[in-house]
Amino acid sequence: MIKAKFGSYVRSRTLTAQINEVLAKVLCHNLCCLVQASYEGLAA
């Protein structure tokens, strides 16, 4: 799901930056899931 939403490539060069980029994508994915779940709860 994360690859489909945010792309499958990591654009950073250094290992630390790559890890931070992947963690940021995971964080954004979790936030998107929370927002979607809250809207589904309102619609019910």
C-alpha positions as CSV (number, residue, x, y, z in Angstrom):
1,M,0.0,0.0,0.0
2,I,2.8,2.4,0.8
3,K,4.6,1.7,-2.5
4,A,1.4,2.3,-4.4
5,K,0.6,5.6,-2.6
6,F,4.0,7.2,-2.2
7,G,6.1,5.5,-4.9
8,S,8.5,2.5,-4.7
9,Y,11.8,4.5,-4.9
10,V,13.8,6.0,-2.1
11,R,15.5,9.2,-3.4
12,S,18.0,9.8,-0.6
13,R,21.6,8.9,-1.1
14,T,23.0,8.2,2.4
15,L,21.8,5.3,4.5
16,T,20.6,7.5,7.4
17,A,18.6,9.7,5.0
18,Q,17.1,6.6,3.3
19,I,15.9,5.2,6.7
20,N,14.4,8.6,7.6
21,E,12.6,8.7,4.3
22,V,11.1,5.3,4.7
23,L,10.0,6.1,8.2
24,A,8.4,9.3,7.0
25,K,6.5,7.3,4.4
26,V,5.3,4.9,7.0
27,L,4.2,7.7,9.2
28,C,2.3,9.4,6.4
29,H,0.7,6.1,5.5
30,N,-0.5,5.6,9.1
31,L,-1.9,9.1,9.2
32,C,-3.8,8.5,5.9
33,C,-5.2,5.3,7.4
34,L,-6.4,7.2,10.5
35,V,-8.0,9.9,8.5
36,Q,-9.8,7.4,6.3
37,A,-11.0,5.4,9.3
38,S,-12.3,8.6,10.9
39,Y,-14.3,9.5,7.8
40,E,-15.7,6.0,7.6
41,G,-16.8,6.3,11.2
42,L,-18.6,9.5,10.4
43,A,-20.4,8.1,7.4
44,A,-21.8,5.1,9.4
